[in-house]
């Protein structure tokens, strides 16, 4: 016999957000806002390095280190930055500036805009309590309207979600 309270909601999605760099912030926010616009109930669980995406003031950066697929359009081609370049001081700042300029030039929404859209779309955002304790964040450091919860909170959501993503 099935308990209705444990039934999977066919119009639901959960996302575990584990990374907080500029390039890794886009997939969870784009997917969550798109799913919400399509009528899905969306929950995002921010843990470890994804948790800073809930900070009131984000300082997102991008690094080419270990990202062999990162090809930036330059001089009419797509240039790959060798890992060796990434260890030179200032290269992360340059890569971040290039990415932000490209985002702006192409009219892509910023992470701040996407996060605000997620709030407006009633995407449920949960900050991981253990991660907050570990990295010494306080709820006051975070944007308004988020929840604080642990792994059990996320598991409860995930077991009832039709789509579960790990980003």
Wavefront OBJ file of the C-alpha trace (Angstrom):
o trace
v 0.000 0.000 0.000
v 1.366 3.399 -1.015
v 1.345 6.393 1.286
v 0.259 9.524 -0.652
v 2.609 11.715 1.415
v 5.561 9.758 -0.045
v 4.333 9.968 -3.636
v 6.609 11.480 -6.258
v 5.373 14.814 -7.557
v 5.595 14.533 -11.371
v 5.983 18.317 -11.610
v 9.005 18.706 -9.370
v 12.754 19.054 -9.594
v 15.562 19.258 -7.055
v 19.105 20.413 -7.621
v 22.126 19.969 -5.359
v 24.365 22.991 -5.992
v 27.976 22.205 -5.048
v 30.040 24.731 -6.974
v 30.133 28.505 -6.661
v 32.360 29.798 -9.437
v 30.912 32.082 -12.111
v 30.801 29.382 -14.774
v 29.345 26.736 -12.446
v 26.668 29.097 -11.084
v 24.867 29.354 -14.420
v 23.584 25.767 -14.892
v 21.634 25.450 -11.612
v 20.082 28.924 -11.875
v 19.187 28.588 -15.553
v 17.694 25.132 -15.042
v 15.803 26.100 -11.894
v 14.294 29.290 -13.318
v 13.369 27.558 -16.573
v 11.740 24.666 -14.723
v 9.848 27.090 -12.462
v 8.636 29.007 -15.528
v 7.389 25.688 -16.912
v 5.332 25.121 -13.769
v 7.604 22.753 -11.838
v 8.091 22.979 -8.091
v 11.844 23.531 -7.777
v 14.116 23.114 -4.774
v 17.803 24.016 -4.778
v 20.061 22.686 -2.006
v 23.289 24.703 -1.713
v 26.177 22.890 -0.083
v 29.960 23.240 0.215
v 31.327 25.597 -2.458
v 27.851 26.206 -3.851
v 26.678 27.812 -0.601
v 28.308 31.225 -1.318
v 25.801 31.621 -4.167
v 23.315 32.485 -1.422
v 25.461 35.253 0.075
v 24.009 38.763 -0.110
v 27.145 39.916 -1.895
v 28.632 37.433 -4.313
v 32.152 37.765 -5.678
v 32.122 35.181 -8.451
v 35.245 34.280 -10.345
v 36.169 31.812 -13.040
v 39.409 29.892 -13.334
v 40.791 28.053 -16.339
v 42.782 25.741 -14.035
v 41.704 22.162 -14.628
v 39.105 23.231 -17.179
v 40.450 21.876 -20.451
v 37.130 22.520 -22.188
v 37.278 26.261 -21.475
v 37.701 27.836 -24.883
v 37.270 31.590 -25.086
v 36.474 33.309 -28.383
v 39.519 35.409 -29.280
v 40.715 36.821 -32.593
v 38.047 34.970 -34.555
v 38.903 31.568 -33.070
v 38.351 29.655 -29.845
v 41.536 29.667 -27.789
v 42.278 27.185 -25.024
v 44.279 28.463 -22.090
v 46.870 25.888 -20.982
v 46.767 24.888 -17.305
v 50.279 26.227 -16.889
v 48.963 29.748 -17.607
v 46.418 29.462 -14.787
v 49.123 29.480 -12.108
v 50.413 32.894 -13.188
v 49.178 35.655 -10.854
v 46.342 37.659 -12.363
v 45.227 35.040 -14.887
v 42.075 34.164 -12.900
v 41.179 37.865 -12.725
v 41.765 38.209 -16.469
v 39.668 35.104 -17.243
v 36.892 36.384 -14.954
v 36.906 39.791 -16.625
v 36.833 38.206 -20.080
v 33.917 35.960 -19.114
v 31.938 38.810 -17.532
v 32.553 40.995 -20.610
v 31.408 38.194 -22.903
v 28.284 37.593 -20.761
v 27.472 41.295 -20.834
v 28.205 41.681 -24.570
v 25.979 38.732 -25.461
v 23.122 39.970 -23.255
v 23.163 36.941 -20.940
v 21.544 37.533 -17.565
v 23.920 37.906 -14.636
v 23.898 35.422 -11.771
v 22.442 38.168 -9.553
v 19.574 38.575 -12.035
v 19.006 34.836 -12.330
v 19.055 34.422 -8.555
v 16.491 37.223 -8.181
v 14.363 35.557 -10.859
v 14.551 32.306 -8.887
v 13.368 34.137 -5.754
v 10.499 35.739 -7.700
v 9.553 32.338 -9.157
v 9.285 30.855 -5.637
v 12.166 28.440 -6.138
v 12.795 26.907 -2.732
v 16.421 27.559 -1.772
v 17.978 25.672 1.126
v 21.397 26.452 2.566
v 23.195 23.470 4.085
v 23.441 23.903 7.854
v 26.586 21.771 8.156
v 28.339 23.810 5.459
v 27.266 27.051 7.116
v 28.760 25.834 10.387
v 31.902 24.528 8.675
v 32.637 27.758 6.815
v 31.317 30.005 9.623
v 28.478 31.646 7.698
v 25.454 33.083 9.482
v 21.908 33.292 8.154
v 22.287 37.095 8.214
v 25.048 36.711 5.581
v 22.553 35.131 3.186
v 19.821 36.599 0.989
v 16.356 36.842 2.484
v 13.886 34.036 2.020
v 16.184 31.033 2.107
v 15.779 28.071 4.396
v 18.497 26.378 6.398
v 18.472 22.592 6.468
v 20.606 19.519 6.431
v 21.005 16.403 4.357
v 17.757 14.958 5.737
v 15.880 18.035 4.504
v 17.266 17.527 1.017
v 16.654 13.751 1.030
v 13.024 14.370 1.976
v 12.687 16.654 -1.068
v 14.656 14.377 -3.409
v 12.612 11.278 -2.622
v 9.484 13.146 -3.757
v 11.024 14.887 -6.776
v 10.582 13.606 -10.301
v 13.880 15.122 -11.477
v 17.018 15.224 -9.278
v 20.181 16.925 -10.484
v 23.681 17.201 -8.991
v 25.617 20.224 -10.218
l 1 2 3 4 5 6 7 8 9 10 11 12 13 14 15 16 17 18 19 20 21 22 23 24 25 26 27 28 29 30 31 32 33 34 35 36 37 38 39 40 41 42 43 44 45 46 47 48 49 50 51 52 53 54 55 56 57 58 59 60 61 62 63 64 65 66 67 68 69 70 71 72 73 74 75 76 77 78 79 80 81 82 83 84 85 86 87 88 89 90 91 92 93 94 95 96 97 98 99 100 101 102 103 104 105 106 107 108 109 110 111 112 113 114 115 116 117 118 119 120 121 122 123 124 125 126 127 128 129 130 131 132 133 134 135 136 137 138 139 140 141 142 143 144 145 146 147 148 149 150 151 152 153 154 155 156 157 158 159 160 161 162 163 164 165 166 167
